[in-house]
Amino acid sequence: MSTSPRTPRRTRTLCLAALLAALTVDLSAQGRGRRGQRGDAPPPAPAPAAKAAESEPSKPKHYTAIVGGDVYLGTGQRVTGATVLIADDKIEAIGQGLTLPEGTTVLDAKGKIVSPGFVAVVGNGMGAGRSAPFADGVNPFDPEIKQGLAAGITAFLAGSVGSSSSPSGSNAVVKLAWGDAKGMVLKEDAVLGIAAELSLGDRDKLAESVKKAQEYLKAVEDFPAQKAKDPNAKEPAVPPGTDKILAVLRGQSVLWISLGGGGFGMFGGGRGGGGGRADDLDAIRQGLDTARLFGRGVVLQKPVSAWLLPDEIAATGSMVFLSPRDRRPADPQDPDRTGSNLASAAILARAGVPVAVTCPVGMFGGAGVGTGGILGQDLNTPQVDAAFAVRGGMDNRKALRTITLDAAKMLGVERRIGSLEPGKDADVLILDGDPLHYATFVTTALVNGKVVYEKANEPLFRHITR
């Protein structure tokens, strides 16, 4: 019986194919073992228990309790002998006789005052970057941060605010989160600015842009219903040049009004009186016209004559920040209705206008709270202007709002900071006296729930006792 000469080659081919198949299986197995699933096979489905764990809200990792102090909430209310319970970086509860979770870190505040961290409505330095994106430029180890914390400042507005014919600005609300770069920038472009006194042409152009932006927002609101009727309907397009106007209309940025003659550095205002006018009533009224144009309140920057128009300002839902230490001489021809008034903050507050305070401009600078100004370093004394508001007739607890909750409102971040309330960021001060007293020291400061300053451990004031 003869043997075909092709048989050995067929056998060799079959053997080679089998060997390649075995190698492929082995390599696939190695790939799965070392780097996870490969190829076209779907990954294994997660266990039901894992899915359930992912859907459950994460529990706090750490609790801190400030116990036994008189707690000033920043809203005008006070709770004596209370506890502030903090879960990670948020306030969880405030009250008397709270049950503390196991493992809670306790900070003893008996005989002391507990307050929200101070909010500087305008500031500079303190670790803030110089330009956007501010989150990329912060320095969490800037020594000025410790100096600011020693004065009670836990947040401030850094950057620039525009003062032209349309909303503009580049700024951020910065926290004094020592050692934590990620925790420093609370919000970028929190504020946009615009001039009060515009030419007729600029005002008409602004009105037209606001109208287009409002029509766009209405079209966006109506689009789902339109799409349901017509599947081919196209989504509304953003009108060119209205991005910042839309940010104001949507409540994403607060609109500040520059009143012109009273400029203080990049923000406006002046101790000596700016442009020399004895009043700025026309500029204020034009600013309120802008508020009515946008259909929402604005912030008047350091107005001199706001004390003459409290009800008009309140009617638009607008706010004011000023320096009670600013002085502008009255017009001798009309001394009762011109010039500055120490009682401005109190008059506005009684009318229901939120008021914040800041430092005046000094001979050597001081465009906001920082290492300049007429006291040498306004960074050391953010409470002084609130104390001057008290001198002008404002209630003490309302005056505390001028550097806490109402200041946060000016920056559009009052849902996060400015008062001690459950759910808000745990930016808290422990003080050895009244928050507005010149001789009071911060003994402990927390930002985002972390202790970032302790007087006893810092060289700045630890050698000074009351």
Salt bridges, closest charged atoms under 4 A:
ASP108 OD1 - LYS110 NZ 3.79
ASP180 OD2 - LYS450 NZ 3.90
GLU197 OE2 - ARG277 NH1 3.54
ASP222 OD2 - LYS218 NZ 2.63
ASP289 OD1 - ARG292 NH2 2.78
GLU312 OE1 - ARG285 NE 3.66
ASP326 OD2 - LYS302 NZ 3.48
ASP378 OD1 - ARG325 NH2 3.70
ASP385 OD1 - ARG325 NE 2.76
ASP406 OD1 - ARG401 NH2 2.98
ASP406 OD1 - LYS409 NZ 3.93
GLU421 OE2 - LYS424 NZ 3.31
ASP425 OD1 - LYS90 NZ 2.45
ASP425 OD2 - LYS175 NZ 2.62
ASP425 OD1 - ARG416 NE 2.91
ASP427 OD2 - LYS175 NZ 2.98
ASP432 OD1 - ARG466 NH1 3.68
GLU458 OE2 - LYS146 NZ 3.02
